[in-house]
Amino acid sequence: MRQRPVTVSVDLETRPTSFEVGAHVLLVAKVQERRWTVAVDTRVLDARYDTQADAWEAGVREADRLDALPK
Protein backbone atom coordinates (compact mmCIF):
# COMPACT_ATOMS: atom_id res chain seq x y z
CA MET A 1 0.00 0.00 0.00
CA ARG A 2 1.41 3.38 -1.03
CA GLN A 3 1.47 6.26 1.38
CA ARG A 4 0.01 9.54 0.32
CA PRO A 5 2.48 12.39 -0.17
CA VAL A 6 2.84 14.69 2.78
CA THR A 7 2.86 18.44 2.24
CA VAL A 8 5.33 20.18 4.51
CA SER A 9 4.80 23.84 5.13
CA VAL A 10 7.83 26.05 4.68
CA ASP A 11 6.35 28.57 7.09
CA LEU A 12 8.42 27.15 9.95
CA GLU A 13 11.62 27.74 7.98
CA THR A 14 10.77 31.25 6.90
CA ARG A 15 9.09 32.43 10.09
CA PRO A 16 11.49 34.96 11.60
CA THR A 17 12.83 34.64 15.11
CA SER A 18 12.91 37.90 17.03
CA PHE A 19 15.56 39.04 19.48
CA GLU A 20 15.67 42.21 21.56
CA VAL A 21 19.05 43.93 21.55
CA GLY A 22 18.89 47.01 23.72
CA ALA A 23 16.27 49.29 22.17
CA HIS A 24 16.32 47.36 18.87
CA VAL A 25 14.49 44.31 17.57
CA LEU A 26 16.29 41.82 15.33
CA LEU A 27 14.33 39.51 13.04
CA VAL A 28 16.36 36.55 11.77
CA ALA A 29 14.81 34.33 9.08
CA LYS A 30 15.93 31.36 7.02
CA VAL A 31 15.49 32.08 3.32
CA GLN A 32 16.73 28.69 2.13
CA GLU A 33 19.39 26.14 3.09
CA ARG A 34 22.55 27.97 4.28
CA ARG A 35 20.95 31.33 3.54
CA TRP A 36 19.77 33.50 6.42
CA THR A 37 18.75 37.15 6.54
CA VAL A 38 18.40 39.66 9.35
CA ALA A 39 16.41 42.86 9.85
CA VAL A 40 17.13 45.48 12.49
CA ASP A 41 14.07 47.51 13.44
CA THR A 42 12.34 46.32 10.22
CA ARG A 43 15.29 47.38 8.00
CA VAL A 44 16.66 44.31 6.21
CA LEU A 45 20.45 44.16 5.93
CA ASP A 46 21.77 43.59 2.42
CA ALA A 47 23.97 40.58 3.17
CA ARG A 48 22.97 36.91 3.45
CA TYR A 49 24.51 34.56 6.01
CA ASP A 50 25.36 30.86 6.16
CA THR A 51 23.98 30.32 9.66
CA GLN A 52 21.41 31.79 12.01
CA ALA A 53 24.21 32.66 14.43
CA ASP A 54 26.07 34.63 11.73
CA ALA A 55 22.90 36.56 10.87
CA TRP A 56 22.21 37.28 14.55
CA GLU A 57 25.78 38.49 15.07
CA ALA A 58 25.52 40.85 12.09
CA GLY A 59 22.25 42.18 13.51
CA VAL A 60 23.84 42.83 16.90
CA ARG A 61 26.75 44.66 15.23
CA GLU A 62 24.26 46.82 13.28
CA ALA A 63 22.27 47.56 16.45
CA ASP A 64 25.51 48.61 18.18
CA ARG A 65 26.41 50.82 15.19
CA LEU A 66 22.99 52.49 15.34
CA ASP A 67 23.38 53.11 19.07
CA ALA A 68 26.75 54.79 18.47
CA LEU A 69 25.30 57.32 15.99
CA PRO A 70 24.96 60.87 17.33
CA LYS A 71 21.46 61.60 18.51
C-alpha positions in Angstrom: 0.0 0.0 0.0 1.4 3.4 -1.0 1.5 6.3 1.4 0.0 9.5 0.3 2.5 12.4 -0.2 2.8 14.7 2.8 2.9 18.4 2.2 5.3 20.2 4.5 4.8 23.8 5.1 7.8 26.1 4.7 6.4 28.6 7.1 8.4 27.2 9.9 11.6 27.7 8.0 10.8 31.2 6.9 9.1 32.4 10.1 11.5 35.0 11.6 12.8 34.6 15.1 12.9 37.9 17.0 15.6 39.0 19.5 15.7 42.2 21.6 19.0 43.9 21.5 18.9 47.0 23.7 16.3 49.3 22.2 16.3 47.4 18.9 14.5 44.3 17.6 16.3 41.8 15.3 14.3 39.5 13.0 16.4 36.5 11.8 14.8 34.3 9.1 15.9 31.4 7.0 15.5 32.1 3.3 16.7 28.7 2.1 19.4 26.1 3.1 22.5 28.0 4.3 21.0 31.3 3.5 19.8 33.5 6.4 18.8 37.1 6.5 18.4 39.7 9.4 16.4 42.9 9.9 17.1 45.5 12.5 14.1 47.5 13.4 12.3 46.3 10.2 15.3 47.4 8.0 16.7 44.3 6.2 20.4 44.2 5.9 21.8 43.6 2.4 24.0 40.6 3.2 23.0 36.9 3.4 24.5 34.6 6.0 25.4 30.9 6.2 24.0 30.3 9.7 21.4 31.8 12.0 24.2 32.7 14.4 26.1 34.6 11.7 22.9 36.6 10.9 22.2 37.3 14.5 25.8 38.5 15.1 25.5 40.9 12.1 22.3 42.2 13.5 23.8 42.8 16.9 26.7 44.7 15.2 24.3 46.8 13.3 22.3 47.6 16.4 25.5 48.6 18.2 26.4 50.8 15.2 23.0 52.5 15.3 23.4 53.1 19.1 26.8 54.8 18.5 25.3 57.3 16.0 25.0 60.9 17.3 21.5 61.6 18.5 
